[in-house]
Every structure is written in structure tokens, then in C-alpha cells.
Amino acid sequence: MGPAEGGAASDRTSPRILREVADLGPGDHACLIYLDDDDCMAALSAYLHQGLAVGERVLWIVDAPTVHEIRSYFRDAGGAIGDAERRGQLVFLPSDETYLRKGTFDPHRMVDLLQQETQRALDDGFTGLRVTGEMTGARSGPLGSERLTEFEALLNAFFPGTACTGLCQYDARRFPPAALRDVWRTHPIVISLVHADPGRSEAERRWEGILASLPGMAYRCRNDRGWTMEFVSEGSVDLLGYTPDALVGNREVSYARLIHPEDRPRVWDTVQKAIARREPFTMPYRIRTATGEEKLVWERGMAIQGEGEEALLTGFITDVTARVRMAERVREERAWSEAIIRNAPNIIIGLDRDARIVIFNRFAEELTGYAAPEVVGKDWFTTFLPPEIHEETRSVWNEIIAQKLVYHHHENVILTKMGEERVISWRNTVVKKNGEFRMVLAIGEDVTERKRGEAKRAQLIQRLTVLHRVSQEITRAARDPEGIYATIHRAVAELMPAEAFAISLRTGDDEAEAVYLVDEGGRYPSERVPPGEGLTWHVLSTGEPVVIPDVTVGVPFPRRQFGSKESVRSILAVPLRIGERTVGMLATQSYEPAVYSEEDLQILEMLVAHAAAALENARLLSDLRESEGKFRSVFENTLLGLYRTTPEGRIVMANPTLVRMLGYESFEELAQRDLTAEGYEPGYLRREFQERVEREGEVRGLEGTWVRKDGSTLFVRESARLIRDETGQPLYYDGTVEDVTELVAARRARERQERLLAIAGRMANLGGWYVDLTTDQVLWSDEVAAIHEMPPGIYPSVEERISFYAPEHQARFREVFTACATEGIPYDVELQIITRSGRRVWVRTIGEPVRDAAGRIVGVQGTLQDITDRKRAEDDLRESAKRYRELVEDISDVIIAISADGIVTYISPVARALGGYSPDEIVGQPFARFIHPDDLPGLFQAFQETLSGREPAPFEHRVIAKSGDLIWVRTLTKPFFRDGKPAGVRGVMSDISARKRTEAELAESYARIQHLFDAIVDALASTIELRDPYTAGHQRRVAELAVAIARELGLSAKDQAGLRIAGLVHDVGKIVVPSEILSKPGRLSPLEMDMVRVHPEAGWNVLQGIDFPWPVAEVVHQHHERLDGSGYPQGLAGEEILLGARILAVADVVEAISSHRPYRAALGIEAALAEVEAGRGKLYDPQVVDACLVVFRNGFTFRAASQAG
């Protein structure tokens, strides 16, 4: 292709070079080394147009020259490329999207890009991909040229056999000799546009120095029988043992004498044929060095002028002895690799394109039972794979053959010669030779046993998960025994075979009842279990679990059947225990023999550990409800009067009998009576009664005459008792009163004094655990891990688990655990642990031994429950009643309750201090009546959010006092419920009027200070404008543009404010520059310019002492710094320059160029924007420049900015 087709060739560019470049084809990887840009462009033109001509897509990775410069070159040379670009055949990509994508040069990522682009070109209908790129950009990455050699080596492995052609461009002026030496070594094809000519330029003479450092010898010689040298590089010393002077002109020896005698004729013939065809020549041959050493060399050269014996040759000769020896070593290693494959401890098979077996190693023989000769040549799928997976695996195979999957990892089942299934994990690799498919090499690992273990562990984890879920369901059904029975039944049916199921509970020493009987026929009525009969009494009496593989063989106790006529065969029964007591039995039955395993027993015991507690709790709660009902009935219907009074004389409790006895209408009326001032019995002071009770502890049968409301007397017999608090101080007087006027026989009444405690509420946060004594490893559920504040999936050793217990409890836990692990003694204890974060948590832990088939203890399993809340509740409950009334009546904040329809139902007495209203004036009124109208919408919204279950933020609003004054309050609300439905809200109101007044005063004070601050900055900015009238308004305009850029970049309002201040005073340092220099109409002298360049540091000196909330002084100091370090006064570069200074620099340049100056007229906005865009990435921050361009595109003008200011 001539210059007319591909652009104007440089005068120095040889037609042979152009032809050699154009002839590069798919699979070639070449480098183009040049010193002259025109030479390079001529060669690249030939390379590009050849690719377009043969239908390839051309990808040009651009650094220098730019895309614009490349297009201009082709347009000026008459070889326009616009049509190729428009149809997608020519694509330009910048280097920062390829070599330096994400800011780092990554060779592997670049090779991946070439693979993707080659495939994309083929998919788009092109014959291949022709790629070229300037490598200087890759060298400028964070790792410099260190990874170029790695990159080129990866390309050598990529190009062969592909539809991709590569030409790497290397500007010899930009690479050190060592780097070029590596480039020369790693490229299969090297095209040099540089010739060693002493008359060439200085840059080209530098190339001769580079040649001297390359691993070989560059030369220019005559085409005669002695190969008379005219130029030889310094590489001759290492290659031949002769200096260039010894070879030039055959001074000491001719090069022909150094060629091995047997190879001289072939060398001569090869060169003469290449000259005749006007082509370059390449050939290997042997030489003998000055020391007599024999070397194998490789030569590449061409005729550069003349023909025949008058021709002048140039080229390069390099030592390939080591490369040949390496090839021999490769052959040896190949034999070694085949031995490894044959004896490897993994399955290794090779399959041809038709999936016929071509390699079958020894391990494969041992695993499958086949000898290699039996299977080599046979179809892999029909010989080894089950029929049901043929279709799936052939689909994967077809993708591998189509080379859509070069490397693939999967698992599948194979069949051995005996028909056994084995699971194999395969890693498949496509093996190629010279770019052509050779075979698929598959390396397999037998993972059958591992898969079985994983399945067993997954089943155990799934079972523990079910246990955790069931424990929560049991907790939710804690008050409903029937719900607990059904939940347990569903869980057992989910965990193991359970065609029949039974729960029996002990109802007395010799009494038991089957409370839940169910099989495939349905639920059966409860029935009494006769004493000592059957499985139930066996388990209740021994407290031991029972596993019966087959009830038809050797059952040691009578067997009772129920339900279906079909005979039960297998039984698994476990005791329900509370501490050391056996309170019941759970049994699951199957119609198949031997279906229950040791693991089933362990799982069932873990389930009943929680179920027993839940059933016992349900029974106790039932008894508690019955007792409460009886107590309420006695309290309200007894013929005795009951009361409770405080030492201060306040009546806090009285039953209806006592209220009627004393002639009152209600308890509230009776409670108004002050016993300190007016006791029940005239003449008998209450103080005397209190002293007697405190002295004796109680008073029994004290007879007296009491006064009724109407003044009449009542004969009573009173018994009273003193109740003290934890410190021993009198707390209450509880008493009974018998009206002996109406009753002949006095009956002593006694009030129940002790509180009914919840014995066993919900058992939340319950999880299961298992200790394998053979491995000393603990396996626990996620819930147990959460209680310890450990991440799921991390399991401790036994000692690590013991270390979680509090120091004072470790000995106790070790004692019970050791007894369980060695003697089989179960335990149920409550101890403290210290979690991973250092928090102390109370836990209840239950443990049971796990035995193998021989009865040996092999593990310990159990449950763990967080009972911290219960412990804390026990401590807090004693204080709650006393503190509640103090909290409500003495707290300084107002406590209020509002019904769902907005009516105030309660308000604490402190409301009078807040708004002047008494509680009676507020209760029963709509709460909206007391709220400022402007605040009602927000308060109503918060009220509705509270009722709907959402928790709103505290709401600040105004209330209207009785005096009409407005009072600011802060209200926090929470809902309360009746029968499970929202009944209203309760809240706390805090007076924040003083805070509101303070906030208003602070806001006013801040506004005054801000106004004063702005005035000072404006005055400071005006100082320089007085000395430099030509730039009047410059600082203000720069500040406005800088703020607009900062806003576009997304900086905060605070940062924008700081940047505005810096812009207003950025030239304040010019106060030290003489005014005649500032207003000089002509160009400044170097001395005058040095004086002007002092102003950033002078500005910094002025501003550094001012305590700005922003780095104003530093931004002013740096606003003339440039990204590449060429600015002043500090020569900072890149990220060393503050972002504010980088923004101010762009704004300053744009305003300065677009405005009038003493030494020139205004150049306009377009010139200013062109200047910063030209310096983008070099002088100015690219993001700041882009933001500036957007600001002006969006309509920003300095006139508008000034008006805004």
C-alpha cells in the first residue's frame, strides 16, 4: 500500500518497512520502535488501511497523539477515516479507559479487554480485530514500566491462534534503554524505524546508545563474502567477544570467519534470496566467539540501499542458545509431566472433541475398577455417567468444545465398574496446540465422603433450626397446654417418623394421665394410665429414655395399643423432667421397624427439655389463675373487713365489707379519712396502736369501739400486722376487722400477704448445643451464639466455652459438666456468663449425656436460655411499686394520659405549676383545648402515629396556660392497650420555655456577629481594589464564580461559604506590591513579576492570624499553585493543593482572561474557558474545569454574579 492510500509517508520511511507493517496478520504480535513522529504515523497508516481493506475492526488506543491530531493527519494526507469511524470499523479508546483503567496499569485486565473486543468484532461481522496503542501511557501508571514486560509476555500467550493482530508503539525518546531491551526481548516481531547513521540527529544518535544496551548486536555491513562491517553496536563484546573496532572494516577478523563453516553457505543463500525479493530476512545459525565458544544466534535484517553485491545491509543479531536449551528442557519437562499425570493422587482423564477417552491415569483405574485399555477410545458419557445426567453434562461439554468455557469447575456422579456411585469434583481445562483444540483435560477429586458428611451436618443443623423455631412457638403457647401439645406433635412429625404419638403427665404419686394421644386415625380422648402399667410407668419410674427397634421382639413391659389396628413396630420414648423430677413422658411410634437412631433420641431429649418446662409453667399458671380468682372472691365477699394503711395514716386498701361496715359509699370516700388526725376508735391514739404493732410485730383480737361515718359506734375485733421494707423500716399495716356486733362468734381473718410470683413465664432466647467429647468441639445453634454475642457458624472448644462463664461460676459449671460427661449425671443450673463484649448475662443451662450404641458417653447435649430479664425483673419488682407513685406525683415533668378519642383521662398534680390548671379542671376535657391552634396539626399527627404503633420523635409545641400565656413544652408519647387494641396514649410533657428563649437570643446574637464578619471581609477585600482600580471587582467576581463551581461539585453550604471568603480576599497580599506595578500597561519585567508573585505568601501572612472556621489563609496561599507543580510560591502538585485552592485557581484564571487589564483588552469568556480546558489535567483539576464549563453552559455570567452579590 502506498502513501496515496494510507497517508503521506515520511521521506525516511522505507517502502519495505511499510510493507512489513501492512503484512502483519492475525496472531502476530509486533512492536514498532521509532524516534520520529512522522515515520511512526506513516507506518501506522499502512497498518490501519490494511486492516480496513481486509474487513477487520481497527482499535486504536490513544495517548499521544490525540484523536483530534490523528484525524487531522489523515485528513491532510488525503486518507480521511470518517466513514470507517461512522460504521464502527475504526474505534478510538483513550489510554485511561484501557491501560490505566481505575488509575492502575493491570496487564491481566488489559488482556481480558483484548479478548472481549476480539469476540465483539467477530460478533459484529468483522473478520478480526487489529489493535495498536502507544505504550507510553502504560509506563506513566503507578508501577511505571515495571509491569510492561509482564504485559508483553501475557500478550505472547494470547495472540497465537486468535483473530487479533497487535502492534505496540514504543517512542524510543520516552523509554530508558533497559526498558527497550526488555521490549526487544519479549516481542516475536520487532520493526525498527531507526537506522544507525552517524549523520543523523542527536535523538537518533541516542538510539545508537540504546542499541548498545540491547541483548545482541546491531550492525550495518556490505553485501560481500566477508560481510564487511561498517557499523557494529557495543553488543558485539557480549555476543562475539570482539569490540566494534575489531570488526569494522575487518580490522582483526571478518564476521564471515565467525560463522560456523557448515552454516556459511546457507547464510549467504538466505540473504541473497531476500535481497532479490526485496524482503527482510530472518535465520538461525551458529557462530564461534573469540574464546572458541559455540553459540546459536538468530538474525533479522534487510537491505537498506543498493542491489546485489552493492547492497548495504542492516539488522540485529541476538544469542538464542539459552532459548534452544530451554526448548530441550521443555521436552524433558513434558515427559516428566506425563509421569505426574500417570501417578497423580487425583483422577486425570483426557477427552477428545467427541468425548472419547484418550488419557486415563492410574488413580482413575483404582477408583473405577477399570483398566485404562478397557476404556481408552470409549465414549465417556455412556461408559461412566448415569443416563439421567447425560443431557445436562453434554450441554456443558458443548460449551467447553465451543470454547465458551475455557476453564470450568463442576461436580457430578460417575459409576464404577461395580455400579457404585461416586461424587467427583472436576476442574476442566481446554488444551490447545498452535491455537487448535487438542483435548479437554479433566482433573477430578473424589468428594463422596465429604458430601455425605456435609449432608449429615446439614440435616443436624436443620433439626436444630426446627428445635429453635419450636421453642419459640412453645413459648408463645405458654398459657395453653393444648397448644403446647399440638406444637410438640407437629415438631416431632417434622423431625422423625411419628405415625402415632403420645404425651402422658404424672398427676400424682401413683397417678398418670395420657393427655394427648394421636395417630393416623386422629386425636383420641385423654385416659387414665393404670399404675405400674405399660411404657408410661416404665419411663416415669426409671426416668430413662426407651428405644425399641421392634416391639415384636423382647419388649420388657406390657404394651398398650390405641388407635389404628395397624401394629406399631418402633417406639422412641423420653422422660419429661423438671430438675430431678420426672413429670411425664413423650413417645413417638412408627409402623416400620428400627427407624429411630441415636440422633433421633438426642433431638427428642433436647425438645422435651424445653417442653417439660413449658408444660409445668402452663400448669402453674393455671393454678395461679385459680388462686387469683379465689383470692378476689374472698376479698370482695368475706364478712370480714380488710385494710392496708401506711405509717403516715393513709388508707391504701379496704374491701367492700369494711367500706360498708364503716358506713361509706365507696373506698375513695373512705380513703379521704386521715387516720393520723382521726382514728377509728375515740380515745385510742393511732400512735399507741403503731407502737404496739412495731413492738410486738402484730396485734391479734384487739377489741374496740369504732366510729362510723354517721357518728354511730361499731364493736369490732381487729387483728393487724406490720409490713417492713428491705431496710427494716415500717412500710404498711395490714389488718382485718370483724363486726362482732352482728357476729356471735369472732372469726379471725387474715389477708393474704405474699405476692404471687410467676414461677416459670416464657422461656425466650432458648437454643441448643452439642459437645463432641471425641473432638472436644462444641456445636451450637445460632441462638446460643447470639446469647454469647458470637457470630453464627463459629464454634468454640469445651475450654473456650467454659471460659465464657463468670470466674465465680466456672468451677460450678465444670463440676456439673464433668459429672455429666463422665458419669452421665444430667444437670439443670443457673449461672452467669460474660459475653464476647464483656456483658454479664444470666443463663439457665440444661445438659444430658449422649451415648453410643454400646452405651458409652460420647457427647453432651442440651439447651441454654438467657434469663437475665427474669433475674433483673426479680430485683426490680420489689422497687417498682414504691417508685411508681413517687415518679408520678413528685416528678417535675407533667405525666398525662389521653383516650383514643382525645379526652384527657389523667394528669399529674404538677400540671398546676406548669399552666395554672388543677388536675380536676383538665381531666375530662379535650386535650386540643389547651394547645395553640398552629401546633394542633403536628400534634394530631404524632398522636395518630403513636396509636398506630409507630414511635414518633418528641414533639415541641405550645400550651395555653390558664392565664392565657403560651408555654413551650416537649412531649413524648407511647400507646397503651386494652384487650389488645390501642386505648389511648400516655406521655410526658417537659417545660422548655427557658430553652426556647435562650435559642432565640442566640440566633439574634449569631446574626449580628455574622453581619459584622461579612462587613470585615468586604472591607478587607476592598483594600486591594483601592490600590489596583483596573481589577476593581475582580475578587468579588472570582468569589462568585468559585462558589458556583463548588455548588456544581456538590460541596456543602459551609464549604461554599468558606470558599466565598477566600475568593473575596485572595489578592489581599497585593498590598505589598507597588501600585505602579499593579497598574503598569505593558509586560512586566522578570524582577517585577517576582514582586507580583510574592502576593500569595503576603496574603497568607495577613490572614493566618485570623481564626476563620475554614482554611482561608491556606487557600489564598495556594491559589497560584498548579496541578503539575509549575505554580508558585511553594511548587505544590496534585492532591497537595487544597480543593478550595484548585477551585479558586480556575475561577481566578477565567475572570482574569475575560476581563480588562492595564496591559491588554478583555479577551472574553470563550478564550478564558478555552485556556482552562487546554490546561485540564495538567495545570488545573479536571473535575473543577468540567464543573466550570457546566456552570457557564447553564447560564452563569459575571454580570449576573455581580448583581447577585
C-alpha positions, 0 to 999 in steps of 0.5 A: 500500500502506498502513501496515496492510500494510507497517508503521506509517508515520511521521506525516511520511511522505507517502502519495505518497512511499510510493507512489513507493517501492512503484512502483519496478520492475525496472531502476530504480535509486533512492536514498532520502535521509532524516534520520529513522529512522522515515520511512526504515523506513516507506518501506522497508516499502512497498518490501519488501511490494511486492516480496513481493506481486509474487513477487520475492526481497527482499535486504536488506543490513544495517548499521544497523539490525540484523536483530534491530531490523528484525524487531522493527519489523515485528513491532510494526507488525503486518507480521511477515516470518517466513514470507517469511524461512522460504521464502527470499523475504526474505534478510538479508546483513550489510554485511561479507559484501557491501560490505566483503567481505575488509575492502575496499569493491570496487564491481566485486565488489559488482556481480558479487554483484548479478548472481549473486543476480539469476540465483539468484532467477530460478533459484529461481522468483522473478520478480526480485530487489529489493535495498536496503542502507544505504550507510553501511557502504560509506563506513566501508571503507578508501577511505571514500566515495571509491569510492561514486560509482564504485559508483553509476555501475557500478550505472547500467550494470547495472540497465537491462534486468535483473530487479533493482530497487535502492534505496540508503539514504543517512542524510543525518546520516552523509554530508558534503554533497559526498558527497550531491551526488555521490549526487544526481548519479549516481542516475536516481531520487532520493526525498527524505524531507526537506522544507525547513521552517524549523520543523523540527529542527536535523538537518533544518535541516542538510539545508537546508545540504546542499541548498545544496551540491547541483548545482541548486536546491531550492525550495518555491513556490505553485501560481500563474502566477508560481510564487511562491517561498517557499523557494529553496536557495543553488543558485539563484546557480549555476543562475539567477544570482539569490540566494534573496532575489531570488526569494522572494516575487518580490522582483526577478523571478518564476521564471515570467519565467525560463522560456523563453516557448515552454516556459511553457505546457507547464510549467504543463500538466505540473504541473497534470496531476500535481497532479490525479493526485496524482503527482510530476512530472518535465520538461525545459525551458529557462530564461534566467539573469540574464546572458541565458544559455540553459540546459536544466534538468530538474525533479522535484517534487510537491505537498506540501499543498493542491489546485489553485491552493492547492497548495504545491509542492516539488522540485529543479531541476538544469542538464542542458545539459552532459548534452544536449551530451554526448548530441550528442557521443555521436552524433558519437562513434558515427559516428566509431566506425563509421569505426574499425570500417570501417578497423580493422587487425583483422577486425570482423564483426557477427552477428545472433541467427541468425548472419547477417552484418550488419557486415563491415569492410574488413580482413575483405574483404582477408583473405577475398577477399570483398566485404562485399555478397557476404556481408552477410545470409549465414549465417556458419557455412556461408559461412566455417567448415569443416563439421567445426567447425560443431557445436562453434562453434554450441554456443558461439554458443548460449551467447553468444545465451543470454547465458551468455557475455557476453564470450568469447575463442576461436580457430578456422579460417575459409576464404577465398574461395580455400579457404585456411585461416586461424587467427583469434583472436576476442574476442566481445562481446554488444551490447545496446540498452535491455537487448535483444540487438542483435548479437554483435560479433566482433573477430578477429586473424589468428594463422596465422603465429604458430601455425605458428611456435609449432608449429615451436618446439614440435616443436624443443623436443620433439626436444630433450626426446627428445635429453635423455631419450636421453642419459640412457638412453645413459648408463645403457647405458654398459657395453653397446654393444648397448644403446647401439645399440638406444637410438640406433635407437629415438631416431632412429625417434622423431625422423625417418623411419628405415625402415632404419638403420645404425651402422658403427665404424672398427676400424682404419686401413683397417678398418670394421665395420657393427655394427648394421644394421636395417630393416623386415625386422629386425636383420641380422648385423654385416659387414665394410665393404670399404675405400674402399667405399660411404657408410661410407668416404665419411663416415669419410674426409671426416668430413662429414655426407651428405644425399641427397634421392634416391639415384636421382639423382647419388649420388657413391659406390657404394651398398650395399643390405641388407635389404628389396628395397624401394629406399631413396630418402633417406639422412641420414648423420653422422660419429661423432667423438671430438675430431678423430677420426672413429670411425664413422658413423650413417645413417638411410634412408627409402623416400620421397624428400627427407624429411630437412631441415636440422633433421633433420641438426642433431638427428642431429649433436647425438645422435651427439655424445653417442653417439660418446662413449658408444660409445668409453667402452663400448669402453674399458671393455671393454678395461679389463675385459680388462686387469683380468682379465689383470692378476689372472691374472698376479698370482695365477699368475706364478712370480714373487713380488710385494710392496708394503711401506711405509717403516715395514716393513709388508707391504701386498701379496704374491701367492700365489707369494711367500706360498708361496715364503716358506713361509706359509699365507696373506698375513695370516700373512705380513703379521704379519712386521715387516720393520723388526725382521726382514728377509728376508735375515740380515745385510742391514739393511732400512735399507741396502736403503731407502737404496739404493732412495731413492738410486738410485730402484730396485734391479734383480737384487739377489741374496740369501739369504732366510729362510723361515718354517721357518728354511730359506734361499731364493736369490732375485733381487729387483728393487724400486722406490720409490713417492713421494707428491705431496710427494716423500716415500717412500710404498711399495716395490714389488718382485718376487722370483724363486726362482732356486733352482728357476729356471735362468734369472732372469726379471725381473718387474715389477708393474704400477704405474699405476692404471687410470683410467676414461677416459670413465664416464657422461656425466650432466647432458648437454643441448643448445643452439642459437645463432641467429647471425641473432638472436644468441639462444641456445636451450637445453634445460632441462638446460643451464639447470639446469647454469647454475642458470637457470630453464627457458624463459629464454634468454640472448644469445651475450654473456650466455652467454659471460659465464657462463664463468670470466674465465680461460676466456672468451677460450678459449671465444670463440676456439673459438666464433668459429672455429666460427661463422665458419669452421665449425671444430667444437670439443670443450673443457673449461672452467669456468663460474660459475653464476647463484649464483656456483658454479664448475662444470666443463663439457665443451662440444661445438659444430658449425656449422649451415648453410643450404641454400646452405651458409652458417653460420647457427647453432651447435649442440651439447651441454654436460655438467657434469663437475665430479664427474669433475674433483673425483673426479680430485683426490680419488682420489689422497687417498682411499686414504691417508685411508681407513685413517687415518679408520678406525683413528685416528678417535675415533668407533667405525666398525662394520659389521653383516650383514643378519642382525645379526652384527657383521662389523667394528669399529674398534680404538677400540671398546676405549676406548669399552666395554672390548671388543677388536675380536676379542671383538665381531666375530662376535657379535650386535650386540643383545648389547651394547645395553640391552634398552629401546633394542633396539626403536628400534634394530631399527627404524632398522636395518630402515629403513636396509636398506630404503633409507630414511635414518633420523635418528641414533639415541641409545641405550645400550651395555653396556660390558664392565664392565657400565656403560651408555654413551650413544652416537649412531649413524648408519647407511647400507646397503651392497650386494652384487650389488645387494641390501642386505648389511648396514649400516655406521655410526658410533657417537659417545660422548655420555655427557658430553652426556647428563649435562650435559642432565640437570643442566640440566633439574634446574637449569631446574626449580628456577629455574622453581619459584622464578619461579612462587613470585615471581609468586604472591607478587607477585600476592598483594600486591594481594589483601592490600590489596583482600580483596573481589577476593581471587582475582580475578587468579588467576581472570582468569589462568585464564580468559585462558589458556583463551581463548588455548588456544581461539585456538590460541596456543602453550604459551609464549604461554599461559604468558606470558599466565598471568603477566600475568593473575596480576599485572595489578592489581599497580599497585593498590598505589598506590591507597588501600585505602579506595578499593579497598574503598569500597561505593558509586560512586566519585567522578570524582577517585577513579576517576582514582586507580583508573585510574592502576593500569595505568601503576603496574603497568607501572612495577613490572614493566618492570624485570623481564626476563620472556621475554614482554611482561608489563609491556606487557600489564598496561599495556594491559589497560584499553585498548579496541578503539575507543580509549575505554580508558585510560591511553594511548587505544590502538585496534585492532591497537595493543593487544597480543593478550595485552592484548585477551585479558586485557581480556575475561577481566578484564571477565567475572570482574569482572561475575560476581563480588562487589564492595564496591559491588554483588552478583555479577551472574553469568556470563550478564550478564558474557558478555552485556556482552562480546558487546554490546561485540564489535567495538567495545570488545573483539576479536571473535575473543577474545569468540567464543573466550570464549563457546566456552570457557564453552559447553564447560564452563569455570567459575571454580570449576573454574579455581580448583581447577585452579590 
